[in-house]
Amino acid sequence: MACLYGNAAPLRDVLAADLGLIGRSRDYRLLDLAVVQKRLTLPPDQECTHPESGVARALYDCAEVPLAPGGPRLRLIVATHPATSSPPSIGVQREGMVYELFVATLPCLAFTPTDVLDLYLHRGAFETVLADEDQEHFDHSSLMSERGA
């Protein structure tokens, strides 16, 4: 599965290759599309809190959003949270809310918006496990060489 950050051009290449996709989008003009604006007037599909940062997000699932006029359609998940006094490092701030965009090809019936967000936000979680295993292997090897084994 590919995780990308960017606009429609690289996403089109991934979609053309029939690869799965979970990514963050910085194409905030998608927020201005009528289908997205309509969805944002309704209650969120889910709410979640990030375990490390404590940021609570409202999640809005938009099943088929065009990346470009006449272009491919993707699932768009809009994550919102209230703005703070600091400008957001990720997302765009509008009228006191911060909006983050996530795109995916995962089916709505199989993956909830929270599932998609969790998969994206924890995409590198395995790296910590691998680093721990590498350290454990290194410690074991060092111990064995000290013992002359």
N, C-alpha and C positions, 0 to 999 in steps of 0.2 A: 504494500500500500504506500502511496506517495504522500508526503506532507509538504505542501508548498506554501509560500507566502508570496502573494503577488497578484497581478492583474490577469485578465482573460487569456492573453497570448500563451503563456506556459500551460495554463489549465486546458486549453484546447488541445495541445499536443498530448497531454496525459489522457484526456478523454478519447482522443482519436485512437490511442493505443489500447483502449479498453482496460485501463488500469484502475484500481480502486483509488479513492482520493478522500483524504481529510486534510483540510488546510485552513489557514487563516487568510482572510482577504482584506486588502486595504482599499478596495474599490468602493468607497463610501457613497458613490452615486447610486449604488443599489438601494440605499435607504430611501431614495426619492421615487423609486418605482411605485406605481399605484398598488400593485399586489402586496408589496412590503408595507407600504403606508396603511393599507387596509388591515393587514394582519396585526400591526402594532397598536391598533385601536381596541383590540380584543384583549382579554386577560392572557397572561403568559401560559405556555404549555407546561412549564415546570419552573421551579426555582431551585438553585443550588448554591452552596457555599464552598469556596475553595479551601481545602484543609490547611494549607500552609499560610496563605495570605489572609484568610478570613473574609475575602470579598464575596458578598452575596450578589448573585446575578439572577435576573429574570430572563428566561429563555423563550424565544419565539421561533417556532418552526415554520419555515416557508418551503413547501414541498418542491415547487418548480419555478425557479427564478431564472430569467434569461440573463446570461453573462453579457451579452451584447445584442443589439437589435438583430433578430433573425438568427442569433447564435445559439450555442448549446444551452440547455437548461440544467441547473443544478439545485440541489437542496441547499438552502441558505438558513443558517441558524443565527439569529440576532440575539446577542447577549447584552443586557443593559444593567447598569447600576448607577446610583446617584453620583454625580460629580463631587469632587472635593475641592479644596482651595488650590490644590496643585493641578497643573494641566496634566491630562492623562499621558502616560508613556506609550500606551497602546490603545488604539481606538480613536474615536472622534467624539468631541463633546458638542452637544446640541441641547439648548434649553434646559440646562441643569442635569442632563443625563449623559453618560458615556455609553457609546455603542461600539461593540466589537462584532466582527463578522466572521463566521466560520462556514466553509463550503464542504460538501461531502456528496459522495455517490452512494452512501449507505442507505438502505431502504428504511423508510419511516416506521414500518410495521415491525421491523426487527431491532432497530436502534432508536432509543429515545433521544431527545436533544441532550439530556445529561450524559448519556452513553457517548455520544459524539464528542462532547466537550471534554469528558474524562479521557477519552482516547487521544485527543489532540494534546491536552495539557500534560498528560503523562507519557507522551511519546518517547521521552528519553529516560524514563524511570528505570529501564533495564540497564542503562549504562552504569548506574550506581551499583547495581548487583554485580555486574561484570567487573567493575573496579574492585569491589570487595573480594571477589573470587581471585582476581589477579594478585591482590595484596596477600591473601591467604596462601596462595601458591608460592609467592615469593618468600613469605615467612617460613613456610614448610621447607622450601629448598635451602634457604639460609641455615636453618636448624640442622638439616641433614648434612650439609657440607661442613658445618662446625663439628659434627660428631664423626666426620670421616666416612660417612656412608655414601 
